[in-house]
Amino acid sequence: MGRRTLRALKAPALTRVAIGDDGGPITVDGRAVETVREEWRVEEGWWTDTPVRRRYFEVVLQGGLLAVVFEDRRWPGHWYRQ
């Protein structure tokens, strides 16, 4: 039997997101958002030195590309692509 090792998933990348009046994305890296399929929030680790506070969106971009983006709520305006 070989050794098993853990691998990290690809780290989120900082991305350009323009937001609408409701705070949701209307463009991602210059591509129009056709549909917001889902929105959710993650708030955990509030008891630690590195809490996680994120607002996620699963969106369909112009041309049909599916993307997941999130705003790091600890630093408003900082958006990442998952």
N, C-alpha and C positions, 0 to 999 in steps of 0.2 A: 504494500500500500504506500502510495505517495503522501507526502506532507500536504496538508491543506493550509492555505494562507488566505487571509482576508484581503480584499482589494477595495480601495475606495472607489465610489462612483465618480463620474466626471463632475468636477466642481462647478457650481453655478458661475456663469460669466456675466460681468457687468454689461448691461444693454441699454439702448436708448428707447425710452417709452414716453410717448405723449399721452396725456390723460385728458379725459373729458370732464364735464361738470360733476359727474357722480364719483370721480376719483378712479374710475376704471380705465384701462388702456384703450386708446383709439388708433394708435400706430405702435408697431414694434420694429425697431431698426429701419424705419421709413416705410414699412409695409402696412397697409391699412388692415385694421381688425374688422373682419366681416361679421363674426359672431363671438360672443363670450359664451362658452359652453358651460362653464362652472366657475364658481368663486368660493374660496374657503379661507379660513384663518387658522394659523398655528401660533399658539402662545404656550410656551413650556420653558421649564428651567428658570422660572422667575425667582427661584430661591438661590440661584447660583450667580457667579460673577459674569457668566455669559448666557443670559437668557435669549430665547428665540422668540421674536415677534414678527410674523410675516403675514402678508395678505397675498394669496395666490390667485391666479386666473389661468384657466385653460381656455385658449382662444384659437379660432380658425382665422388665419391670415389670408390676405388676398392671394388667390391662386390655390387655395385649399390646404396650405401648410398648417399643421397643428403645432402649437407651441404652448409651453407652460412658463409663465413669468411670475415673479413675485416682487413686492416692495418690502424692503427691510424696514419695518416700522420703527426700529430704534434710530434709523437715519432716514427720515422722510425724503422722498425723491431719489433714493438709491434703488434702482431696479435691476433685477438679475433674470437671466434666462436659464431655466433648469435643463 
